[in-house]
Amino acid sequence: MGRYSVKRYKTKRRTRDLDLIYDDISSKESIIKLKNQPLDEDKPGLGQYYCVQCAKYFENQLTLDRHTKAKVHKRRVKELKQRPYTNLESEAASGVNMLKFIESVEKYKQLEQFKKDNETEFEALANQKKDNLDAIITGVPSEEFQKKAEGTTEITEVETQKQALAEDAEMS
């Protein structure tokens, strides 16, 4: 393994920085825009299963759900609760642009108050679940998704895995 391959590996899985993601999750419109992207063949899951906090795409809803329960995702969410360090802060520490810094702190306080007031809405948007790709492409919701939406029956991950194994066994 040469030097070039090590450098390539480090940048291969690089995601967006925290300050950019912090801007994405600061408004409802940006979260809705990221969660409801148009179909894109170049992205995993046609760009439909996206984790806003980690800026990653997933193949299906099951892998996205597993990711949200993982330690890496929880760590990222915890890091995003704090305001990211900016150049304006470093300039203010040296005594330059103090007025701009004070204005940005006031904006930050207002933003955090707005987030706190609408916390449940932000979480609901970020944790929005989608149907399988076949149903998304055709526009007709699957039966399982309709049942979940109605609240009549809840299908757990174990049940979906059992169904998938049963279908595989039938095909064999």
Chimera marker file (.cmm) of the C-alpha trace (Angstrom):
<marker_set name="trace">
<marker id="1" x="0.000" y="0.000" z="0.000" r="1" g="1" b="0" radius="0.5"/>
<marker id="2" x="1.701" y="3.094" z="-1.223" r="1" g="1" b="0" radius="0.5"/>
<marker id="3" x="1.611" y="6.627" z="-0.043" r="1" g="1" b="0" radius="0.5"/>
<marker id="4" x="-0.908" y="7.683" z="-2.684" r="1" g="1" b="0" radius="0.5"/>
<marker id="5" x="-3.492" y="5.111" z="-1.634" r="1" g="1" b="0" radius="0.5"/>
<marker id="6" x="-3.330" y="6.228" z="2.015" r="1" g="1" b="0" radius="0.5"/>
<marker id="7" x="-4.014" y="9.841" z="1.046" r="1" g="1" b="0" radius="0.5"/>
<marker id="8" x="-6.893" y="8.755" z="-1.156" r="1" g="1" b="0" radius="0.5"/>
<marker id="9" x="-8.421" y="6.707" z="1.645" r="1" g="1" b="0" radius="0.5"/>
<marker id="10" x="-8.414" y="9.664" z="4.029" r="1" g="1" b="0" radius="0.5"/>
<marker id="11" x="-10.424" y="11.843" z="1.678" r="1" g="1" b="0" radius="0.5"/>
<marker id="12" x="-12.628" y="9.092" z="0.264" r="1" g="1" b="0" radius="0.5"/>
<marker id="13" x="-15.134" y="9.106" z="3.120" r="1" g="1" b="0" radius="0.5"/>
<marker id="14" x="-14.879" y="12.763" z="4.007" r="1" g="1" b="0" radius="0.5"/>
<marker id="15" x="-18.216" y="14.415" z="4.688" r="1" g="1" b="0" radius="0.5"/>
<marker id="16" x="-19.211" y="18.028" z="5.108" r="1" g="1" b="0" radius="0.5"/>
<marker id="17" x="-17.781" y="20.035" z="7.987" r="1" g="1" b="0" radius="0.5"/>
<marker id="18" x="-19.778" y="20.781" z="11.114" r="1" g="1" b="0" radius="0.5"/>
<marker id="19" x="-20.202" y="24.480" z="10.378" r="1" g="1" b="0" radius="0.5"/>
<marker id="20" x="-21.814" y="23.738" z="7.007" r="1" g="1" b="0" radius="0.5"/>
<marker id="21" x="-24.124" y="21.131" z="8.500" r="1" g="1" b="0" radius="0.5"/>
<marker id="22" x="-25.004" y="23.507" z="11.338" r="1" g="1" b="0" radius="0.5"/>
<marker id="23" x="-26.226" y="25.985" z="8.728" r="1" g="1" b="0" radius="0.5"/>
<marker id="24" x="-28.274" y="23.216" z="7.065" r="1" g="1" b="0" radius="0.5"/>
<marker id="25" x="-30.126" y="22.284" z="10.238" r="1" g="1" b="0" radius="0.5"/>
<marker id="26" x="-30.774" y="25.885" z="11.246" r="1" g="1" b="0" radius="0.5"/>
<marker id="27" x="-33.969" y="26.243" z="9.192" r="1" g="1" b="0" radius="0.5"/>
<marker id="28" x="-36.940" y="24.035" z="8.387" r="1" g="1" b="0" radius="0.5"/>
<marker id="29" x="-36.749" y="24.838" z="4.676" r="1" g="1" b="0" radius="0.5"/>
<marker id="30" x="-33.190" y="23.560" z="4.345" r="1" g="1" b="0" radius="0.5"/>
<marker id="31" x="-34.029" y="20.321" z="6.175" r="1" g="1" b="0" radius="0.5"/>
<marker id="32" x="-37.077" y="19.749" z="3.959" r="1" g="1" b="0" radius="0.5"/>
<marker id="33" x="-35.003" y="20.459" z="0.861" r="1" g="1" b="0" radius="0.5"/>
<marker id="34" x="-32.322" y="17.938" z="1.907" r="1" g="1" b="0" radius="0.5"/>
<marker id="35" x="-34.772" y="15.219" z="2.929" r="1" g="1" b="0" radius="0.5"/>
<marker id="36" x="-36.884" y="15.548" z="-0.247" r="1" g="1" b="0" radius="0.5"/>
<marker id="37" x="-34.280" y="15.602" z="-2.987" r="1" g="1" b="0" radius="0.5"/>
<marker id="38" x="-35.063" y="14.684" z="-6.592" r="1" g="1" b="0" radius="0.5"/>
<marker id="39" x="-34.130" y="11.180" z="-7.748" r="1" g="1" b="0" radius="0.5"/>
<marker id="40" x="-30.423" y="10.949" z="-8.604" r="1" g="1" b="0" radius="0.5"/>
<marker id="41" x="-28.938" y="7.767" z="-10.040" r="1" g="1" b="0" radius="0.5"/>
<marker id="42" x="-25.412" y="8.666" z="-8.918" r="1" g="1" b="0" radius="0.5"/>
<marker id="43" x="-26.259" y="8.633" z="-5.208" r="1" g="1" b="0" radius="0.5"/>
<marker id="44" x="-26.993" y="5.601" z="-3.005" r="1" g="1" b="0" radius="0.5"/>
<marker id="45" x="-30.718" y="4.927" z="-2.715" r="1" g="1" b="0" radius="0.5"/>
<marker id="46" x="-31.272" y="7.413" z="-5.560" r="1" g="1" b="0" radius="0.5"/>
<marker id="47" x="-30.617" y="10.214" z="-3.042" r="1" g="1" b="0" radius="0.5"/>
<marker id="48" x="-33.798" y="9.543" z="-1.063" r="1" g="1" b="0" radius="0.5"/>
<marker id="49" x="-32.382" y="8.275" z="2.249" r="1" g="1" b="0" radius="0.5"/>
<marker id="50" x="-30.243" y="11.107" z="3.651" r="1" g="1" b="0" radius="0.5"/>
<marker id="51" x="-28.977" y="11.738" z="7.173" r="1" g="1" b="0" radius="0.5"/>
<marker id="52" x="-28.961" y="15.518" z="7.576" r="1" g="1" b="0" radius="0.5"/>
<marker id="53" x="-26.730" y="15.536" z="10.665" r="1" g="1" b="0" radius="0.5"/>
<marker id="54" x="-24.004" y="13.350" z="9.115" r="1" g="1" b="0" radius="0.5"/>
<marker id="55" x="-24.460" y="14.463" z="5.477" r="1" g="1" b="0" radius="0.5"/>
<marker id="56" x="-24.534" y="10.864" z="4.221" r="1" g="1" b="0" radius="0.5"/>
<marker id="57" x="-26.732" y="8.952" z="1.809" r="1" g="1" b="0" radius="0.5"/>
<marker id="58" x="-27.972" y="5.407" z="2.471" r="1" g="1" b="0" radius="0.5"/>
<marker id="59" x="-29.344" y="2.579" z="0.337" r="1" g="1" b="0" radius="0.5"/>
<marker id="60" x="-32.680" y="2.153" z="2.109" r="1" g="1" b="0" radius="0.5"/>
<marker id="61" x="-34.677" y="3.183" z="5.167" r="1" g="1" b="0" radius="0.5"/>
<marker id="62" x="-33.483" y="0.206" z="7.208" r="1" g="1" b="0" radius="0.5"/>
<marker id="63" x="-29.805" y="1.167" z="6.919" r="1" g="1" b="0" radius="0.5"/>
<marker id="64" x="-30.660" y="4.791" z="7.708" r="1" g="1" b="0" radius="0.5"/>
<marker id="65" x="-32.525" y="3.658" z="10.842" r="1" g="1" b="0" radius="0.5"/>
<marker id="66" x="-29.564" y="1.530" z="11.922" r="1" g="1" b="0" radius="0.5"/>
<marker id="67" x="-27.244" y="4.473" z="11.338" r="1" g="1" b="0" radius="0.5"/>
<marker id="68" x="-29.336" y="6.771" z="13.541" r="1" g="1" b="0" radius="0.5"/>
<marker id="69" x="-28.999" y="4.284" z="16.413" r="1" g="1" b="0" radius="0.5"/>
<marker id="70" x="-25.213" y="4.011" z="16.021" r="1" g="1" b="0" radius="0.5"/>
<marker id="71" x="-22.571" y="5.670" z="18.155" r="1" g="1" b="0" radius="0.5"/>
<marker id="72" x="-21.082" y="7.667" z="15.269" r="1" g="1" b="0" radius="0.5"/>
<marker id="73" x="-24.412" y="9.366" z="14.515" r="1" g="1" b="0" radius="0.5"/>
<marker id="74" x="-25.124" y="10.111" z="18.174" r="1" g="1" b="0" radius="0.5"/>
<marker id="75" x="-21.661" y="11.628" z="18.568" r="1" g="1" b="0" radius="0.5"/>
<marker id="76" x="-22.234" y="13.832" z="15.512" r="1" g="1" b="0" radius="0.5"/>
<marker id="77" x="-25.617" y="15.026" z="16.832" r="1" g="1" b="0" radius="0.5"/>
<marker id="78" x="-24.004" y="15.896" z="20.153" r="1" g="1" b="0" radius="0.5"/>
<marker id="79" x="-21.281" y="17.900" z="18.379" r="1" g="1" b="0" radius="0.5"/>
<marker id="80" x="-23.931" y="19.779" z="16.381" r="1" g="1" b="0" radius="0.5"/>
<marker id="81" x="-25.709" y="20.944" z="19.532" r="1" g="1" b="0" radius="0.5"/>
<marker id="82" x="-22.833" y="23.350" z="20.126" r="1" g="1" b="0" radius="0.5"/>
<marker id="83" x="-22.174" y="26.304" z="17.874" r="1" g="1" b="0" radius="0.5"/>
<marker id="84" x="-19.180" y="25.619" z="15.606" r="1" g="1" b="0" radius="0.5"/>
<marker id="85" x="-16.056" y="27.724" z="15.919" r="1" g="1" b="0" radius="0.5"/>
<marker id="86" x="-15.871" y="30.502" z="13.321" r="1" g="1" b="0" radius="0.5"/>
<marker id="87" x="-13.297" y="32.947" z="11.997" r="1" g="1" b="0" radius="0.5"/>
<marker id="88" x="-15.333" y="35.763" z="13.503" r="1" g="1" b="0" radius="0.5"/>
<marker id="89" x="-14.711" y="34.334" z="16.973" r="1" g="1" b="0" radius="0.5"/>
<marker id="90" x="-10.964" y="34.174" z="16.416" r="1" g="1" b="0" radius="0.5"/>
<marker id="91" x="-10.948" y="37.764" z="15.157" r="1" g="1" b="0" radius="0.5"/>
<marker id="92" x="-12.967" y="38.888" z="18.186" r="1" g="1" b="0" radius="0.5"/>
<marker id="93" x="-10.508" y="37.149" z="20.482" r="1" g="1" b="0" radius="0.5"/>
<marker id="94" x="-7.713" y="39.258" z="18.985" r="1" g="1" b="0" radius="0.5"/>
<marker id="95" x="-9.826" y="42.427" z="19.347" r="1" g="1" b="0" radius="0.5"/>
<marker id="96" x="-10.887" y="42.868" z="15.714" r="1" g="1" b="0" radius="0.5"/>
<marker id="97" x="-14.529" y="43.043" z="14.545" r="1" g="1" b="0" radius="0.5"/>
<marker id="98" x="-16.014" y="43.043" z="18.044" r="1" g="1" b="0" radius="0.5"/>
<marker id="99" x="-19.261" y="44.680" z="16.901" r="1" g="1" b="0" radius="0.5"/>
<marker id="100" x="-19.834" y="42.060" z="14.211" r="1" g="1" b="0" radius="0.5"/>
<marker id="101" x="-19.141" y="39.340" z="16.751" r="1" g="1" b="0" radius="0.5"/>
<marker id="102" x="-21.644" y="40.764" z="19.233" r="1" g="1" b="0" radius="0.5"/>
<marker id="103" x="-24.261" y="40.958" z="16.453" r="1" g="1" b="0" radius="0.5"/>
<marker id="104" x="-23.592" y="37.335" z="15.481" r="1" g="1" b="0" radius="0.5"/>
<marker id="105" x="-23.954" y="36.254" z="19.121" r="1" g="1" b="0" radius="0.5"/>
<marker id="106" x="-27.362" y="37.964" z="19.278" r="1" g="1" b="0" radius="0.5"/>
<marker id="107" x="-28.435" y="36.220" z="16.057" r="1" g="1" b="0" radius="0.5"/>
<marker id="108" x="-27.203" y="32.917" z="17.488" r="1" g="1" b="0" radius="0.5"/>
<marker id="109" x="-29.233" y="33.420" z="20.666" r="1" g="1" b="0" radius="0.5"/>
<marker id="110" x="-32.377" y="34.136" z="18.634" r="1" g="1" b="0" radius="0.5"/>
<marker id="111" x="-31.754" y="31.092" z="16.453" r="1" g="1" b="0" radius="0.5"/>
<marker id="112" x="-31.247" y="28.826" z="19.457" r="1" g="1" b="0" radius="0.5"/>
<marker id="113" x="-34.422" y="30.146" z="21.080" r="1" g="1" b="0" radius="0.5"/>
<marker id="114" x="-36.332" y="29.475" z="17.851" r="1" g="1" b="0" radius="0.5"/>
<marker id="115" x="-34.882" y="25.957" z="17.693" r="1" g="1" b="0" radius="0.5"/>
<marker id="116" x="-35.806" y="25.311" z="21.315" r="1" g="1" b="0" radius="0.5"/>
<marker id="117" x="-39.371" y="26.528" z="20.742" r="1" g="1" b="0" radius="0.5"/>
<marker id="118" x="-39.795" y="24.318" z="17.644" r="1" g="1" b="0" radius="0.5"/>
<marker id="119" x="-37.626" y="21.380" z="18.720" r="1" g="1" b="0" radius="0.5"/>
<marker id="120" x="-40.250" y="18.728" z="18.048" r="1" g="1" b="0" radius="0.5"/>
<marker id="121" x="-40.856" y="20.009" z="14.512" r="1" g="1" b="0" radius="0.5"/>
<marker id="122" x="-37.137" y="20.020" z="13.712" r="1" g="1" b="0" radius="0.5"/>
<marker id="123" x="-36.742" y="16.473" z="15.049" r="1" g="1" b="0" radius="0.5"/>
<marker id="124" x="-39.780" y="15.268" z="13.110" r="1" g="1" b="0" radius="0.5"/>
<marker id="125" x="-38.365" y="16.716" z="9.882" r="1" g="1" b="0" radius="0.5"/>
<marker id="126" x="-34.903" y="15.247" z="10.451" r="1" g="1" b="0" radius="0.5"/>
<marker id="127" x="-36.296" y="11.807" z="11.389" r="1" g="1" b="0" radius="0.5"/>
<marker id="128" x="-38.802" y="11.648" z="8.543" r="1" g="1" b="0" radius="0.5"/>
<marker id="129" x="-39.100" y="8.112" z="7.136" r="1" g="1" b="0" radius="0.5"/>
<marker id="130" x="-39.619" y="7.179" z="3.506" r="1" g="1" b="0" radius="0.5"/>
<marker id="131" x="-41.147" y="4.242" z="1.692" r="1" g="1" b="0" radius="0.5"/>
<marker id="132" x="-39.088" y="1.783" z="-0.380" r="1" g="1" b="0" radius="0.5"/>
<marker id="133" x="-37.580" y="2.885" z="-3.708" r="1" g="1" b="0" radius="0.5"/>
<marker id="134" x="-40.095" y="1.016" z="-5.870" r="1" g="1" b="0" radius="0.5"/>
<marker id="135" x="-42.949" y="2.890" z="-4.217" r="1" g="1" b="0" radius="0.5"/>
<marker id="136" x="-41.127" y="6.224" z="-4.500" r="1" g="1" b="0" radius="0.5"/>
<marker id="137" x="-40.458" y="5.731" z="-8.212" r="1" g="1" b="0" radius="0.5"/>
<marker id="138" x="-43.976" y="4.570" z="-9.065" r="1" g="1" b="0" radius="0.5"/>
<marker id="139" x="-45.674" y="7.035" z="-6.732" r="1" g="1" b="0" radius="0.5"/>
<marker id="140" x="-47.892" y="4.339" z="-5.218" r="1" g="1" b="0" radius="0.5"/>
<marker id="141" x="-47.210" y="3.753" z="-1.494" r="1" g="1" b="0" radius="0.5"/>
<marker id="142" x="-46.541" y="0.173" z="-0.433" r="1" g="1" b="0" radius="0.5"/>
<marker id="143" x="-49.014" y="-1.653" z="1.808" r="1" g="1" b="0" radius="0.5"/>
<marker id="144" x="-46.579" y="-1.722" z="4.739" r="1" g="1" b="0" radius="0.5"/>
<marker id="145" x="-46.023" y="2.033" z="4.533" r="1" g="1" b="0" radius="0.5"/>
<marker id="146" x="-49.774" y="2.703" z="4.399" r="1" g="1" b="0" radius="0.5"/>
<marker id="147" x="-50.315" y="0.525" z="7.479" r="1" g="1" b="0" radius="0.5"/>
<marker id="148" x="-47.597" y="2.402" z="9.342" r="1" g="1" b="0" radius="0.5"/>
<marker id="149" x="-49.084" y="5.732" z="8.305" r="1" g="1" b="0" radius="0.5"/>
<marker id="150" x="-52.529" y="4.646" z="9.494" r="1" g="1" b="0" radius="0.5"/>
<marker id="151" x="-51.070" y="3.310" z="12.733" r="1" g="1" b="0" radius="0.5"/>
<marker id="152" x="-53.012" y="0.033" z="12.543" r="1" g="1" b="0" radius="0.5"/>
<marker id="153" x="-50.017" y="-2.293" z="12.513" r="1" g="1" b="0" radius="0.5"/>
<marker id="154" x="-46.418" y="-1.636" z="13.262" r="1" g="1" b="0" radius="0.5"/>
<marker id="155" x="-43.867" y="-3.740" z="11.446" r="1" g="1" b="0" radius="0.5"/>
<marker id="156" x="-40.594" y="-4.069" z="13.283" r="1" g="1" b="0" radius="0.5"/>
<marker id="157" x="-37.161" y="-4.559" z="11.763" r="1" g="1" b="0" radius="0.5"/>
<marker id="158" x="-37.191" y="-8.208" z="12.829" r="1" g="1" b="0" radius="0.5"/>
<marker id="159" x="-40.465" y="-8.840" z="10.991" r="1" g="1" b="0" radius="0.5"/>
<marker id="160" x="-39.139" y="-7.220" z="7.798" r="1" g="1" b="0" radius="0.5"/>
<marker id="161" x="-35.973" y="-9.332" z="8.006" r="1" g="1" b="0" radius="0.5"/>
<marker id="162" x="-38.086" y="-12.473" z="8.474" r="1" g="1" b="0" radius="0.5"/>
<marker id="163" x="-40.190" y="-11.541" z="5.464" r="1" g="1" b="0" radius="0.5"/>
<marker id="164" x="-37.074" y="-10.966" z="3.366" r="1" g="1" b="0" radius="0.5"/>
<marker id="165" x="-35.616" y="-14.332" z="4.421" r="1" g="1" b="0" radius="0.5"/>
<marker id="166" x="-38.908" y="-16.057" z="3.639" r="1" g="1" b="0" radius="0.5"/>
<marker id="167" x="-38.988" y="-14.477" z="0.172" r="1" g="1" b="0" radius="0.5"/>
<marker id="168" x="-35.383" y="-15.535" z="-0.464" r="1" g="1" b="0" radius="0.5"/>
<marker id="169" x="-36.216" y="-19.082" z="0.609" r="1" g="1" b="0" radius="0.5"/>
<marker id="170" x="-39.194" y="-19.165" z="-1.757" r="1" g="1" b="0" radius="0.5"/>
<marker id="171" x="-37.053" y="-17.980" z="-4.660" r="1" g="1" b="0" radius="0.5"/>
<marker id="172" x="-34.459" y="-20.706" z="-4.015" r="1" g="1" b="0" radius="0.5"/>
<link id1="1" id2="2" r="1" g="1" b="0" radius="0.2"/>
<link id1="2" id2="3" r="1" g="1" b="0" radius="0.2"/>
<link id1="3" id2="4" r="1" g="1" b="0" radius="0.2"/>
<link id1="4" id2="5" r="1" g="1" b="0" radius="0.2"/>
<link id1="5" id2="6" r="1" g="1" b="0" radius="0.2"/>
<link id1="6" id2="7" r="1" g="1" b="0" radius="0.2"/>
<link id1="7" id2="8" r="1" g="1" b="0" radius="0.2"/>
<link id1="8" id2="9" r="1" g="1" b="0" radius="0.2"/>
<link id1="9" id2="10" r="1" g="1" b="0" radius="0.2"/>
<link id1="10" id2="11" r="1" g="1" b="0" radius="0.2"/>
<link id1="11" id2="12" r="1" g="1" b="0" radius="0.2"/>
<link id1="12" id2="13" r="1" g="1" b="0" radius="0.2"/>
<link id1="13" id2="14" r="1" g="1" b="0" radius="0.2"/>
<link id1="14" id2="15" r="1" g="1" b="0" radius="0.2"/>
<link id1="15" id2="16" r="1" g="1" b="0" radius="0.2"/>
<link id1="16" id2="17" r="1" g="1" b="0" radius="0.2"/>
<link id1="17" id2="18" r="1" g="1" b="0" radius="0.2"/>
<link id1="18" id2="19" r="1" g="1" b="0" radius="0.2"/>
<link id1="19" id2="20" r="1" g="1" b="0" radius="0.2"/>
<link id1="20" id2="21" r="1" g="1" b="0" radius="0.2"/>
<link id1="21" id2="22" r="1" g="1" b="0" radius="0.2"/>
<link id1="22" id2="23" r="1" g="1" b="0" radius="0.2"/>
<link id1="23" id2="24" r="1" g="1" b="0" radius="0.2"/>
<link id1="24" id2="25" r="1" g="1" b="0" radius="0.2"/>
<link id1="25" id2="26" r="1" g="1" b="0" radius="0.2"/>
<link id1="26" id2="27" r="1" g="1" b="0" radius="0.2"/>
<link id1="27" id2="28" r="1" g="1" b="0" radius="0.2"/>
<link id1="28" id2="29" r="1" g="1" b="0" radius="0.2"/>
<link id1="29" id2="30" r="1" g="1" b="0" radius="0.2"/>
<link id1="30" id2="31" r="1" g="1" b="0" radius="0.2"/>
<link id1="31" id2="32" r="1" g="1" b="0" radius="0.2"/>
<link id1="32" id2="33" r="1" g="1" b="0" radius="0.2"/>
<link id1="33" id2="34" r="1" g="1" b="0" radius="0.2"/>
<link id1="34" id2="35" r="1" g="1" b="0" radius="0.2"/>
<link id1="35" id2="36" r="1" g="1" b="0" radius="0.2"/>
<link id1="36" id2="37" r="1" g="1" b="0" radius="0.2"/>
<link id1="37" id2="38" r="1" g="1" b="0" radius="0.2"/>
<link id1="38" id2="39" r="1" g="1" b="0" radius="0.2"/>
<link id1="39" id2="40" r="1" g="1" b="0" radius="0.2"/>
<link id1="40" id2="41" r="1" g="1" b="0" radius="0.2"/>
<link id1="41" id2="42" r="1" g="1" b="0" radius="0.2"/>
<link id1="42" id2="43" r="1" g="1" b="0" radius="0.2"/>
<link id1="43" id2="44" r="1" g="1" b="0" radius="0.2"/>
<link id1="44" id2="45" r="1" g="1" b="0" radius="0.2"/>
<link id1="45" id2="46" r="1" g="1" b="0" radius="0.2"/>
<link id1="46" id2="47" r="1" g="1" b="0" radius="0.2"/>
<link id1="47" id2="48" r="1" g="1" b="0" radius="0.2"/>
<link id1="48" id2="49" r="1" g="1" b="0" radius="0.2"/>
<link id1="49" id2="50" r="1" g="1" b="0" radius="0.2"/>
<link id1="50" id2="51" r="1" g="1" b="0" radius="0.2"/>
<link id1="51" id2="52" r="1" g="1" b="0" radius="0.2"/>
<link id1="52" id2="53" r="1" g="1" b="0" radius="0.2"/>
<link id1="53" id2="54" r="1" g="1" b="0" radius="0.2"/>
<link id1="54" id2="55" r="1" g="1" b="0" radius="0.2"/>
<link id1="55" id2="56" r="1" g="1" b="0" radius="0.2"/>
<link id1="56" id2="57" r="1" g="1" b="0" radius="0.2"/>
<link id1="57" id2="58" r="1" g="1" b="0" radius="0.2"/>
<link id1="58" id2="59" r="1" g="1" b="0" radius="0.2"/>
<link id1="59" id2="60" r="1" g="1" b="0" radius="0.2"/>
<link id1="60" id2="61" r="1" g="1" b="0" radius="0.2"/>
<link id1="61" id2="62" r="1" g="1" b="0" radius="0.2"/>
<link id1="62" id2="63" r="1" g="1" b="0" radius="0.2"/>
<link id1="63" id2="64" r="1" g="1" b="0" radius="0.2"/>
<link id1="64" id2="65" r="1" g="1" b="0" radius="0.2"/>
<link id1="65" id2="66" r="1" g="1" b="0" radius="0.2"/>
<link id1="66" id2="67" r="1" g="1" b="0" radius="0.2"/>
<link id1="67" id2="68" r="1" g="1" b="0" radius="0.2"/>
<link id1="68" id2="69" r="1" g="1" b="0" radius="0.2"/>
<link id1="69" id2="70" r="1" g="1" b="0" radius="0.2"/>
<link id1="70" id2="71" r="1" g="1" b="0" radius="0.2"/>
<link id1="71" id2="72" r="1" g="1" b="0" radius="0.2"/>
<link id1="72" id2="73" r="1" g="1" b="0" radius="0.2"/>
<link id1="73" id2="74" r="1" g="1" b="0" radius="0.2"/>
<link id1="74" id2="75" r="1" g="1" b="0" radius="0.2"/>
<link id1="75" id2="76" r="1" g="1" b="0" radius="0.2"/>
<link id1="76" id2="77" r="1" g="1" b="0" radius="0.2"/>
<link id1="77" id2="78" r="1" g="1" b="0" radius="0.2"/>
<link id1="78" id2="79" r="1" g="1" b="0" radius="0.2"/>
<link id1="79" id2="80" r="1" g="1" b="0" radius="0.2"/>
<link id1="80" id2="81" r="1" g="1" b="0" radius="0.2"/>
<link id1="81" id2="82" r="1" g="1" b="0" radius="0.2"/>
<link id1="82" id2="83" r="1" g="1" b="0" radius="0.2"/>
<link id1="83" id2="84" r="1" g="1" b="0" radius="0.2"/>
<link id1="84" id2="85" r="1" g="1" b="0" radius="0.2"/>
<link id1="85" id2="86" r="1" g="1" b="0" radius="0.2"/>
<link id1="86" id2="87" r="1" g="1" b="0" radius="0.2"/>
<link id1="87" id2="88" r="1" g="1" b="0" radius="0.2"/>
<link id1="88" id2="89" r="1" g="1" b="0" radius="0.2"/>
<link id1="89" id2="90" r="1" g="1" b="0" radius="0.2"/>
<link id1="90" id2="91" r="1" g="1" b="0" radius="0.2"/>
<link id1="91" id2="92" r="1" g="1" b="0" radius="0.2"/>
<link id1="92" id2="93" r="1" g="1" b="0" radius="0.2"/>
<link id1="93" id2="94" r="1" g="1" b="0" radius="0.2"/>
<link id1="94" id2="95" r="1" g="1" b="0" radius="0.2"/>
<link id1="95" id2="96" r="1" g="1" b="0" radius="0.2"/>
<link id1="96" id2="97" r="1" g="1" b="0" radius="0.2"/>
<link id1="97" id2="98" r="1" g="1" b="0" radius="0.2"/>
<link id1="98" id2="99" r="1" g="1" b="0" radius="0.2"/>
<link id1="99" id2="100" r="1" g="1" b="0" radius="0.2"/>
<link id1="100" id2="101" r="1" g="1" b="0" radius="0.2"/>
<link id1="101" id2="102" r="1" g="1" b="0" radius="0.2"/>
<link id1="102" id2="103" r="1" g="1" b="0" radius="0.2"/>
<link id1="103" id2="104" r="1" g="1" b="0" radius="0.2"/>
<link id1="104" id2="105" r="1" g="1" b="0" radius="0.2"/>
<link id1="105" id2="106" r="1" g="1" b="0" radius="0.2"/>
<link id1="106" id2="107" r="1" g="1" b="0" radius="0.2"/>
<link id1="107" id2="108" r="1" g="1" b="0" radius="0.2"/>
<link id1="108" id2="109" r="1" g="1" b="0" radius="0.2"/>
<link id1="109" id2="110" r="1" g="1" b="0" radius="0.2"/>
<link id1="110" id2="111" r="1" g="1" b="0" radius="0.2"/>
<link id1="111" id2="112" r="1" g="1" b="0" radius="0.2"/>
<link id1="112" id2="113" r="1" g="1" b="0" radius="0.2"/>
<link id1="113" id2="114" r="1" g="1" b="0" radius="0.2"/>
<link id1="114" id2="115" r="1" g="1" b="0" radius="0.2"/>
<link id1="115" id2="116" r="1" g="1" b="0" radius="0.2"/>
<link id1="116" id2="117" r="1" g="1" b="0" radius="0.2"/>
<link id1="117" id2="118" r="1" g="1" b="0" radius="0.2"/>
<link id1="118" id2="119" r="1" g="1" b="0" radius="0.2"/>
<link id1="119" id2="120" r="1" g="1" b="0" radius="0.2"/>
<link id1="120" id2="121" r="1" g="1" b="0" radius="0.2"/>
<link id1="121" id2="122" r="1" g="1" b="0" radius="0.2"/>
<link id1="122" id2="123" r="1" g="1" b="0" radius="0.2"/>
<link id1="123" id2="124" r="1" g="1" b="0" radius="0.2"/>
<link id1="124" id2="125" r="1" g="1" b="0" radius="0.2"/>
<link id1="125" id2="126" r="1" g="1" b="0" radius="0.2"/>
<link id1="126" id2="127" r="1" g="1" b="0" radius="0.2"/>
<link id1="127" id2="128" r="1" g="1" b="0" radius="0.2"/>
<link id1="128" id2="129" r="1" g="1" b="0" radius="0.2"/>
<link id1="129" id2="130" r="1" g="1" b="0" radius="0.2"/>
<link id1="130" id2="131" r="1" g="1" b="0" radius="0.2"/>
<link id1="131" id2="132" r="1" g="1" b="0" radius="0.2"/>
<link id1="132" id2="133" r="1" g="1" b="0" radius="0.2"/>
<link id1="133" id2="134" r="1" g="1" b="0" radius="0.2"/>
<link id1="134" id2="135" r="1" g="1" b="0" radius="0.2"/>
<link id1="135" id2="136" r="1" g="1" b="0" radius="0.2"/>
<link id1="136" id2="137" r="1" g="1" b="0" radius="0.2"/>
<link id1="137" id2="138" r="1" g="1" b="0" radius="0.2"/>
<link id1="138" id2="139" r="1" g="1" b="0" radius="0.2"/>
<link id1="139" id2="140" r="1" g="1" b="0" radius="0.2"/>
<link id1="140" id2="141" r="1" g="1" b="0" radius="0.2"/>
<link id1="141" id2="142" r="1" g="1" b="0" radius="0.2"/>
<link id1="142" id2="143" r="1" g="1" b="0" radius="0.2"/>
<link id1="143" id2="144" r="1" g="1" b="0" radius="0.2"/>
<link id1="144" id2="145" r="1" g="1" b="0" radius="0.2"/>
<link id1="145" id2="146" r="1" g="1" b="0" radius="0.2"/>
<link id1="146" id2="147" r="1" g="1" b="0" radius="0.2"/>
<link id1="147" id2="148" r="1" g="1" b="0" radius="0.2"/>
<link id1="148" id2="149" r="1" g="1" b="0" radius="0.2"/>
<link id1="149" id2="150" r="1" g="1" b="0" radius="0.2"/>
<link id1="150" id2="151" r="1" g="1" b="0" radius="0.2"/>
<link id1="151" id2="152" r="1" g="1" b="0" radius="0.2"/>
<link id1="152" id2="153" r="1" g="1" b="0" radius="0.2"/>
<link id1="153" id2="154" r="1" g="1" b="0" radius="0.2"/>
<link id1="154" id2="155" r="1" g="1" b="0" radius="0.2"/>
<link id1="155" id2="156" r="1" g="1" b="0" radius="0.2"/>
<link id1="156" id2="157" r="1" g="1" b="0" radius="0.2"/>
<link id1="157" id2="158" r="1" g="1" b="0" radius="0.2"/>
<link id1="158" id2="159" r="1" g="1" b="0" radius="0.2"/>
<link id1="159" id2="160" r="1" g="1" b="0" radius="0.2"/>
<link id1="160" id2="161" r="1" g="1" b="0" radius="0.2"/>
<link id1="161" id2="162" r="1" g="1" b="0" radius="0.2"/>
<link id1="162" id2="163" r="1" g="1" b="0" radius="0.2"/>
<link id1="163" id2="164" r="1" g="1" b="0" radius="0.2"/>
<link id1="164" id2="165" r="1" g="1" b="0" radius="0.2"/>
<link id1="165" id2="166" r="1" g="1" b="0" radius="0.2"/>
<link id1="166" id2="167" r="1" g="1" b="0" radius="0.2"/>
<link id1="167" id2="168" r="1" g="1" b="0" radius="0.2"/>
<link id1="168" id2="169" r="1" g="1" b="0" radius="0.2"/>
<link id1="169" id2="170" r="1" g="1" b="0" radius="0.2"/>
<link id1="170" id2="171" r="1" g="1" b="0" radius="0.2"/>
<link id1="171" id2="172" r="1" g="1" b="0" radius="0.2"/>
</marker_set>
